[in-house]
Amino acid sequence: MISDIKKTADDKMKKSVEALKTDFAKVRTGRAHTGMLDHIKVDYYGNPTPIGQVANLTIVDAHTVGVTPWEKKMAAVIEKAIRDSDLGLNPSSMGDIVRVPMPPLTEERRRELVKVVRGEAENSKVAVRNIRRDAIAHLKDLLKNHEIGEDDERRAQDDIQKLTDKHIAEIDKVLADKEKDLMAV
């Protein structure tokens, strides 16, 4: 029973950290990576379809993503979808390949992005702490219903706190890596 609570809390905390990593992957640094285009949808025969399902995404060089549509006529549609997205990118077609250059970030924009990622990291920490709170409340209910002893409850609380500390340290590490990545010129 206690092990189930700890396992559930650990799984939820891991998911919070993974969600943060996924969010960080969408924050643009000066370098190109294909994950930036994942949320863009193109009109594929009347259906909004993720760009990765209608084209092959590759890294041409450190500052350029190459998009090769599986159907030649999709190149213009993909180019328009990328241009209309909220990323501020200006793609260009070269034959049947759409090249998406990543413009360099200004110092001011880098600082704004650091603030954004710090806010996202703080939200993840809050989520982890809420998971801890829920797990401890569940333990207290078990104690109140005399399903576990006080010693077991105290040990379980300590274990959950250790899990929380571990995941918050991981969030801090991911944040530090992303800040370093953003501020690198």
Order of alpha helices (4+ residues) and beta strands (2+ residues): alpha-beta-beta-beta-beta-alpha-beta-beta-alpha-alpha
